[in-house]
Amino acid sequence: MTPRWLLTIDRLSGVVGQAFAWLIVVLTLSITYEVFARYVLNDPHDWSLNAQVMMYGTLFMMAGAYTLSTGGHVRGDVLYGFFRPRAQAAIDLLLYVVFYLPGIVALTWAGWTYFQDALAIREQTFSATPLPLYPFKFVIPLAGALLLVQGLAEMTRCVLCLRRGQWPPRLHDVEEVDVDKLRAMVHVDDAAPSTGASATHGAAQGDR
């Protein structure tokens, strides 16, 4: 059984990630309008590119915790899916402690520093129509804090798996389709020789 506070963190990451996912609609409409304005109306906007970059950056960062909560980040090792749950948990926990936590803490700390500096001078973009940069820079420590909280939840899941021998359920589990297919192929290949041998043995018995 999964502790309720872990599922609460998952829900928080999910609500935030899904809310900011709507930025992709705004971003698409913005790009479409700018292309129309530039090539049809001959009226480009100098602030458009900066706004689009900030929207994409916000979308990318604020969806990180949600993706982590669903196990949706890309894994580089195809062998991972063949390991037992305890082995997977041990690997994940080691990587979280050695790489993830230091990186996210540094991101959050540096992002907060950048935001404070930008807020102090009311930093803006360098364009004829400047846009404020400090609200966008606040997204960096905010996303880092969400990733840090979700990362601690994932580390707790690793500890629970090491104790119980199986992963605690998530709100939304991501299916490793490729790994499942590969595992099925391996099992079929392993079973094929024995099946063939059994058939040969049966035929030999029939001949006798």
JOKA-V815004 format. One record per backbone hydrogen bond with DSSP energy under -1.0 kcal/mol. CO is the residue of the C=O (numbers start at 1). NH is the residue of the N-H. If there is no record, write none. Layout:
CO:NH ; CO:NH
This chain:
3:7 ; 4:8 ; 5:9 ; 6:10 ; 7:11 ; 8:12 ; 9:13 ; 10:14 ; 11:15 ; 12:16 ; 13:17 ; 14:18 ; 15:19 ; 16:20 ; 17:21 ; 19:22 ; 20:23 ; 21:24 ; 22:26 ; 23:27 ; 24:28 ; 25:29 ; 26:30 ; 27:31 ; 28:32 ; 29:33 ; 30:34 ; 31:35 ; 32:36 ; 33:37 ; 34:38 ; 35:39 ; 36:40 ; 36:41 ; 37:43 ; 45:48 ; 47:51 ; 48:52 ; 49:53 ; 50:54 ; 51:55 ; 52:56 ; 53:57 ; 54:58 ; 55:59 ; 56:60 ; 57:61 ; 58:62 ; 59:63 ; 61:64 ; 63:67 ; 64:68 ; 65:69 ; 66:70 ; 67:72 ; 68:71 ; 77:80 ; 79:82 ; 80:83 ; 84:88 ; 85:89 ; 86:90 ; 87:91 ; 88:92 ; 89:93 ; 90:94 ; 91:95 ; 92:96 ; 93:97 ; 94:98 ; 95:99 ; 95:100 ; 96:101 ; 99:103 ; 100:104 ; 101:105 ; 102:106 ; 103:107 ; 104:108 ; 105:109 ; 106:110 ; 107:111 ; 108:112 ; 109:113 ; 110:114 ; 111:115 ; 112:116 ; 113:117 ; 114:118 ; 115:119 ; 116:120 ; 117:121 ; 118:123 ; 123:133 ; 125:127 ; 131:125 ; 133:137 ; 134:138 ; 136:139 ; 138:142 ; 139:143 ; 140:144 ; 141:145 ; 142:146 ; 143:147 ; 144:148 ; 145:149 ; 146:150 ; 147:151 ; 148:152 ; 149:153 ; 150:154 ; 151:155 ; 152:156 ; 153:157 ; 154:158 ; 155:159 ; 156:160 ; 157:161 ; 158:162 ; 159:163 ; 160:164 ; 161:165 ; 175:177 ; 176:180 ; 177:181 ; 178:182 ; 179:183 ; 180:184 ; 181:185 ; 182:186 ; 183:187 ; 184:188 ; 185:189 ; 186:190 ; 187:191 ; 188:192 ; 191:195 ; 192:196 ; 193:197 ; 194:198 ; 195:199 ; 196:200 ; 197:201 ; 198:202 ; 199:203 ; 200:204 ; 201:205 ; 202:206 ; 203:207 ; 204:208
